[in-house]
Amino acid sequence: AEAIARSTSKCLSMKVPTVSVVIGEGGSGGAIAIAVANKVYMLEHSIYSVISPEGAASILWHDSTRAKDAATNMKITAQDLLDLKTIDGIITEPLGGAHRGRDNVIEAAGEQIARGFEELRGANVDYREHRREKFLAIGRNIG
């Protein structure tokens, strides 16, 4: 917890723009640190949450076999999180996942990262304040 807090604090205090990309399972407490970026993108079939569906099911229902129910309710898919404005964009993957077209996905991710930095450069904002406000807004769109 202390390392995550330190990482989050450091990310919030950097004067330069930051971009994060979730490429598989962005989970556990480290997911919080990933969220503290000016732009956050996800591969289309990745998931992103602060707890695994199995862990959430164990806490909520004392039954880790209800992980699918937990995952559905947690809204951890790229599309869910884009709808909730937790992330800024989705990087498409080929049918079957990124490993089916690794080079194309790497290229698409690089292009998305470049676009994100270009948007930030043109925004003329205080990157620290932008990250802080964006991070604090997570959850306001749930309802």
Steps between C-alpha positions, in 0.01 A plus 500: 500500500782738586675441167175559310440822692855617427464414131164676476636808673803508272284467188272779616795733562683459167499814286502307171203328332451128562325224306413150624395195300337192653606206285363201691378499855546835672405381842567525869617815671739572217196587288464814707844619392414428135192724534712799597590593143385779276385240248413135568440252218415131499537220256153392392501167687686609811346550844570765759399508867643539848400146598468178305149370432584194711606722789187713473277191488672362808437824688145561379358149497767293678513298178783550249311289243273804450786686333299542179220673693753723669675588173169593338405726791846652533500635141863408430499473121647762271158593362347528850782723617486718190125546556573596862772743383761321710717447191554717195501247221511141383769347280342237277629144493459231237250221551648268761711764675813708460728198465325417170635819342774613733676737258176673400393544862841639598478746210143599591598551865797715399279711276243544778770601747636754250149642442449525875821697548414720201158579650661583833765719341231704327282530810710767679411369846682441826562125467507447875164670550355317198605161648369590843158611371473201267587258781255661743223485236516119485174370641300817442354349182358195675134518562 
